[in-house]
Amino acid sequence: MDAGEMNPTGTGASVRTDTPVVRADTPVDVAIVGGGLVGASLAVALAPLPLRVALIEAVAHDAPDQPSFDERTTALSNASRRIFETLNLWPQISASATPIARIHVSDRGRFGFARIEAARQNLPALGYVVPNRALGRALWSAIQAHAALQVHVPAQVREVRRADDRVRIEIESGGARGGLSARLLVAADGAASRVREALGVEARVRDYHQTALITTVLPQQFHAHTAYERFTTQGPLALLPMSDGRCTAVLTLAAERVAEAMRWDDGAYLAELQSRFGFRLGRFLKCGPRVAYPLALTQAQATSTDRCIVMGNAAQTLHPVAGMGFNLGLRDAACLAELLAQRAGGDCGEADLLRAYDDWRARDRRGVIGFTDSLVRTFSSPLAPLGLLRNAGLLAFDLLPPAKAALSRIASGTARASRLARGVPLA
Ligand SMILES: Cc1cc2nc3c(=O)[nH]c(=O)nc-3n(C[C@H](O)[C@H](O)[C@H](O)COP(=O)(O)OP(=O)(O)OC[C@H]3O[C@@H](n4cnc5c(N)ncnc54)[C@H](O)[C@@H]3O)c2cc1C
């Protein structure tokens, strides 16, 4: 197997002074390709274990073109908060986190709506909204603090090749080449994963023909820690509470409207947002720069193959409507870290570990992918019968606690919880 030339997104300033290029075939136990949200989380989780771990990332976390730690915000579930608490990252993350006290779901032009309240579920918050750049700072300062982690950034994986009981990875940095040989290779290099492709793991892609337009807005009224999810025939709209009374607006548009939407001035954008959202928070006064994300469901057809694991967006890239992609990817990382902790000292690329990982992740993955996809399809359809169903659905959803409990369970992870999610450190 040969990956051929692999060209990831770009380079940025190095955050670590490790020699970015190593001699050919430096042996490690685990090589993680991709130090975005999921790969960096896995590296932090593995750092205290007696394993030689290498992390290869193409773009430094604080570079302007970093694709994971960009201008977005991420809604973290309580399970994700617990994982970050156990990894001792929460004190730093929480300084930038805005708690979500309630979620308000509605359907434009229809009377149905649903509310989920943290207080009614005896929770301090339903989740937390954190800027991706703050997550990058917390994760990468922990990575830098662990001297035992071998970090290669900015470095690009050029070739992946299996050889006997190892995987050889050729990396390039600043024009020089070097290599690693790992017992286990983890592909955490995002939706368009070149490593997944090089490993021969197929991915099914379904284009939603929608694009998410992200920006920060300031509404006239305080958001009161409410996250809004509003379904419209043009696609869903989410408003997430942030610090200083601002909100992150995730406006979904039909793909063919994006070029025009990127040319709108702020006034035209705010008018579109207002017409979709209504006046629940008064007028929208200001907005920041807009960034567009084309949306598709990408599903790897396997989460492991000989000595390799595919995780995070490389395994499944979801529509952001329910804010579950990273939460799911973080659970991927927490589960793998636990399996590796159980086998520290042994061969961490053995087939039974890969099987255990696949089995553990399958149900959670299936549940979250299915839930998110059906949400997009049901609530994007302009068909009248579906509209009625949506009304009934949302009202029933609001009235029936079991439906809300089911959503809370999906949002916080339906599978057996990992030790990290239960607050139990791995070492
Ligand atoms: C608009 C939007 C809003 C979202 N909101 C939420 C939310 O509220 N809650 C939530 O849970 N999820 C949310 N998500 C999903 C979340 O952003 C993703 O699930 C998450 O980014 C996945 O992280 P990842 O590390 O797997 O992949 P990525 O974020 O894509 O990171 C991949 C990393 O790999 C690196 N890389 C790529 N190729 C190579 C290579 N060859 N060599 C070395 N490095 C390489 C890249 O530079 C990058 O750093 C949202 C997504 C979108 C688009």
The ligand as an SDF file (V2000), in Angstrom:
LIG
                    3D

 53 58  0  0  0  0  0  0  0  0999 V2000
  -19.8790   24.8470   10.9030 C   0  0  0  0  0  0  0  0  0  0  0  0
  -19.5560   23.7210   11.8340 C   0  0  0  0  0  0  0  0  0  0  0  0
  -19.9280   23.7740   13.1650 C   0  0  0  0  0  0  0  0  0  0  0  0
  -19.6540   22.7040   14.0090 C   0  0  0  0  0  0  0  0  0  0  0  0
  -20.0960   22.7510   15.3120 N   0  0  0  0  0  0  0  0  0  0  0  0
  -19.9040   21.6840   16.1070 C   0  0  0  0  0  0  0  0  0  0  0  0
  -20.3850   21.6950   17.4580 C   0  0  0  0  0  0  0  0  0  0  0  0
  -20.9760   22.6680   17.9110 O   0  0  0  0  0  0  0  0  0  0  0  0
  -20.1650   20.5800   18.2410 N   0  0  0  0  0  0  0  0  0  0  0  0
  -19.5100   19.4900   17.7460 C   0  0  0  0  0  0  0  0  0  0  0  0
  -19.3550   18.5080   18.4820 O   0  0  0  0  0  0  0  0  0  0  0  0
  -19.0230   19.4710   16.4910 N   0  0  0  0  0  0  0  0  0  0  0  0
  -19.2080   20.5370   15.6680 C   0  0  0  0  0  0  0  0  0  0  0  0
  -18.7030   20.5150   14.3980 N   0  0  0  0  0  0  0  0  0  0  0  0
  -17.9140   19.3490   13.9450 C   0  0  0  0  0  0  0  0  0  0  0  0
  -16.4450   19.4810   14.3520 C   0  0  0  0  0  0  0  0  0  0  0  0
  -15.9120   20.6940   13.9020 O   0  0  0  0  0  0  0  0  0  0  0  0
  -15.6540   18.3180   13.7760 C   0  0  0  0  0  0  0  0  0  0  0  0
  -16.2570   17.1290   14.1660 O   0  0  0  0  0  0  0  0  0  0  0  0
  -14.2010   18.3420   14.2420 C   0  0  0  0  0  0  0  0  0  0  0  0
  -13.5400   19.4410   13.6580 O   0  0  0  0  0  0  0  0  0  0  0  0
  -13.4810   17.0580   13.8640 C   0  0  0  0  0  0  0  0  0  0  0  0
  -12.1300   17.1410   14.2660 O   0  0  0  0  0  0  0  0  0  0  0  0
  -11.0110   16.2600   13.5780 P   0  0  0  0  0  0  0  0  0  0  0  0
   -9.7700   16.5330   14.3910 O   0  0  0  0  0  0  0  0  0  0  0  0
  -11.4800   14.8770   13.4010 O   0  0  0  0  0  0  0  0  0  0  0  0
  -10.8420   16.8420   12.0850 O   0  0  0  0  0  0  0  0  0  0  0  0
  -10.3740   18.2810   11.6350 P   0  0  0  0  0  0  0  0  0  0  0  0
  -10.9740   19.3140   12.4990 O   0  0  0  0  0  0  0  0  0  0  0  0
  -10.6580   18.3650   10.1650 O   0  0  0  0  0  0  0  0  0  0  0  0
   -8.7820   18.2760   11.8380 O   0  0  0  0  0  0  0  0  0  0  0  0
   -7.9310   17.5240   11.0030 C   0  0  0  0  0  0  0  0  0  0  0  0
   -6.4940   17.9480   11.2400 C   0  0  0  0  0  0  0  0  0  0  0  0
   -5.6270   17.1220   10.4500 O   0  0  0  0  0  0  0  0  0  0  0  0
   -4.6100   17.9230    9.8440 C   0  0  0  0  0  0  0  0  0  0  0  0
   -4.1570   17.2300    8.6120 N   0  0  0  0  0  0  0  0  0  0  0  0
   -4.8600   16.9670    7.4860 C   0  0  0  0  0  0  0  0  0  0  0  0
   -4.1130   16.2480    6.6320 N   0  0  0  0  0  0  0  0  0  0  0  0
   -2.9060   16.0410    7.2070 C   0  0  0  0  0  0  0  0  0  0  0  0
   -1.7080   15.3560    6.8190 C   0  0  0  0  0  0  0  0  0  0  0  0
   -1.6040   14.6880    5.6490 N   0  0  0  0  0  0  0  0  0  0  0  0
   -0.6420   15.3600    7.6680 N   0  0  0  0  0  0  0  0  0  0  0  0
   -0.7380   15.9910    8.8780 C   0  0  0  0  0  0  0  0  0  0  0  0
   -1.8610   16.6490    9.2920 N   0  0  0  0  0  0  0  0  0  0  0  0
   -2.9250   16.6620    8.4830 C   0  0  0  0  0  0  0  0  0  0  0  0
   -5.3190   19.2560    9.5760 C   0  0  0  0  0  0  0  0  0  0  0  0
   -4.3800   20.3090    9.4460 O   0  0  0  0  0  0  0  0  0  0  0  0
   -6.1920   19.3920   10.8250 C   0  0  0  0  0  0  0  0  0  0  0  0
   -5.5210   20.0410   11.8820 O   0  0  0  0  0  0  0  0  0  0  0  0
  -18.9630   21.5720   13.5210 C   0  0  0  0  0  0  0  0  0  0  0  0
  -18.5520   21.5240   12.1790 C   0  0  0  0  0  0  0  0  0  0  0  0
  -18.8620   22.5930   11.3400 C   0  0  0  0  0  0  0  0  0  0  0  0
  -18.4160   22.5150    9.8940 C   0  0  0  0  0  0  0  0  0  0  0  0
  1  2  1  0
  2  3  1  0
  2 52  2  0
  3  4  2  0
  4  5  1  0
  4 50  1  0
  5  6  2  0
  6  7  1  0
  6 13  1  0
  7  8  2  0
  7  9  1  0
  9 10  1  0
 10 11  2  0
 10 12  1  0
 12 13  2  0
 13 14  1  0
 14 15  1  0
 14 50  1  0
 15 16  1  0
 16 17  1  0
 16 18  1  0
 18 19  1  0
 18 20  1  0
 20 21  1  0
 20 22  1  0
 22 23  1  0
 23 24  1  0
 24 25  2  0
 24 26  1  0
 24 27  1  0
 27 28  1  0
 28 29  2  0
 28 30  1  0
 28 31  1  0
 31 32  1  0
 32 33  1  0
 33 34  1  0
 33 48  1  0
 34 35  1  0
 35 36  1  0
 35 46  1  0
 36 37  1  0
 36 45  1  0
 37 38  2  0
 38 39  1  0
 39 40  1  0
 39 45  2  0
 40 41  1  0
 40 42  2  0
 42 43  1  0
 43 44  2  0
 44 45  1  0
 46 47  1  0
 46 48  1  0
 48 49  1  0
 50 51  2  0
 51 52  1  0
 52 53  1  0
M  END
$$$$
